[in-house]
C-alpha cells in the first residue's frame, strides 16, 4: 500500500493510490505483490529486470516484488529502482 491520505484511501476506494518517486509515477496494484508504472511516466530507456518495456506509454506496466526498474541516462548514468513488498 502506498502512503496516501485518509480520504483517498478509505472514502474513494476505486481510485488507485499513487506515489511519485524520482519523477516516475507508481500506482498501487490490486495486491501488495506488485505496483504499476504509470504509462505517462514511461520512456524507451526503461528496462524491467534487463528487458526493455514493450511499447512504452501504451499501458501501465507491472513491477512485481523484487523486480528492478532500470533507467539509462546520458553517458554511463543509470537509475535503479527495486520494488520490495514490506
C-alpha positions as CSV (number, residue, x, y, z in Angstrom):
1,X,0.0,0.0,0.0
2,X,1.4,3.4,-0.9
3,X,1.2,6.2,1.6
4,X,-1.8,8.5,0.9
5,X,-4.4,10.5,2.8
6,X,-7.4,9.0,4.7
7,X,-9.9,10.4,2.3
8,X,-8.3,8.9,-0.8
9,X,-7.7,5.6,0.9
10,X,-11.0,4.9,2.6
11,X,-13.7,7.2,1.2
12,X,-12.7,6.9,-2.5
13,X,-11.6,3.3,-2.7
14,X,-11.9,3.0,-6.5
15,X,-9.0,5.4,-7.1
16,X,-5.7,3.6,-7.1
17,X,-3.1,5.1,-4.7
18,X,-0.2,6.9,-6.5
19,X,3.3,7.9,-5.5
20,X,5.8,9.8,-7.5
21,X,9.5,8.8,-6.9
22,X,12.2,10.3,-8.9
23,X,9.8,11.7,-11.5
24,X,8.2,8.3,-12.1
25,X,4.6,7.7,-11.0
26,X,3.8,4.4,-9.4
27,X,0.3,3.1,-8.8
28,X,-0.7,0.5,-6.2
29,X,-1.7,-2.9,-7.6
30,X,-4.6,-5.0,-6.6
31,X,-2.3,-6.9,-4.3
32,X,0.8,-5.9,-2.3
33,X,3.0,-8.2,-4.5
34,X,3.1,-5.6,-7.3
35,X,2.8,-2.0,-8.4
36,X,2.3,-0.4,-11.8
37,X,4.5,2.2,-13.6
38,X,2.1,4.8,-15.0
39,X,2.1,4.8,-18.7
40,X,2.7,8.6,-18.9
41,X,6.0,8.1,-16.9
42,X,7.5,5.5,-19.2
43,X,10.1,6.0,-21.9
44,X,12.2,3.9,-24.2
45,X,15.2,4.0,-21.8
46,X,13.4,1.9,-19.2
47,X,14.1,-1.8,-18.5
48,X,12.5,-4.2,-16.1
49,X,14.8,-6.9,-15.0
50,X,17.0,-6.3,-18.0
51,X,14.2,-6.4,-20.6
52,X,13.0,-3.2,-22.3
53,X,9.5,-2.1,-21.8
54,X,7.4,-3.3,-24.8
55,X,5.7,-0.3,-26.4
56,X,6.4,2.4,-23.7
57,X,3.4,4.7,-22.9
58,X,0.9,2.2,-24.3
59,X,-0.3,0.9,-21.0
60,X,0.6,0.8,-17.3
61,X,3.4,-1.8,-16.7
62,X,3.6,-4.2,-13.8
63,X,6.6,-4.2,-11.5
64,X,6.4,-7.3,-9.2
65,X,8.1,-7.9,-5.9
66,X,12.0,-7.9,-6.2
67,X,12.0,-6.8,-9.8
68,X,14.2,-3.9,-10.8
69,X,13.4,-0.9,-12.9
70,X,16.5,0.5,-14.6
71,X,16.6,3.7,-16.5
72,X,19.6,4.5,-18.6
73,X,20.6,8.2,-18.9
74,X,23.1,10.2,-20.8
75,X,26.5,8.7,-21.0
76,X,27.1,5.9,-18.4
77,X,24.5,7.1,-15.9
78,X,21.8,4.6,-14.7
79,X,19.0,4.9,-12.1
80,X,17.7,1.7,-10.5
81,X,14.5,1.2,-8.5
82,X,13.5,-2.0,-6.9
83,X,10.1,-2.9,-5.6
84,X,10.1,-4.6,-2.3
85,X,6.9,-5.8,-0.6
86,X,7.0,-4.8,3.1
